Amino acid sequence: MPFVYVIESSSDQTWYTGIALVPVNRLKEHNAGKNRFTKGHKPWRIIYTEEHPDWDSARKQEKYLKSAAGKNWLRKYLASKGGDTEFPA
């Protein structure tokens, strides 16, 4: 089942949202510079993951988390959790 994930750059606190079957493996690819955007903001750490039953629902949530409303929701959610993530980075 796919995961929607959000990673944060340790160098400049930029967020990147994506979809992956195994977020930890995808994080390794981001940190290895295999993505044009994330290559310039290394290193990255996972700050949020969410499992979905299919790619369609994952894509809808990815689009939401990339919106202003979704980013605001995620900021509030992470603040309520003390900034901790449910997924080890």
PERA-V923363 format. One record per pair of residues at least 24 apart in sequence whose C-alpha atoms are under 8 Angstrom apart, sorted by the first residue. I is the first residue (numbers start at 1). J is the second residue. Records with the same first field share a line. If there is no record, write none. Layout:
I->J / J
This chain:
1->51 / 52 / 53 / 54 / 55
2->51 / 52 / 53 / 54 / 55 / 58
3->49 / 50 / 51 / 52 / 58
4->49 / 50 / 51 / 52 / 58 / 59 / 61 / 62
5->46 / 47 / 48 / 49 / 50
6->46 / 47 / 48 / 49
7->44 / 45 / 46 / 47 / 48
8->44 / 45 / 46 / 47
9->41 / 42 / 43 / 44 / 45
10->41 / 42 / 43 / 44 / 45
11->41 / 42 / 43
12->41
14->41
17->62 / 65 / 66
18->62
19->58 / 59 / 62
23->49
24->89
45->89
46->85 / 87 / 88 / 89
47->83 / 84 / 85 / 86 / 87 / 89
48->85 / 86 / 87
49->85 / 86 / 87
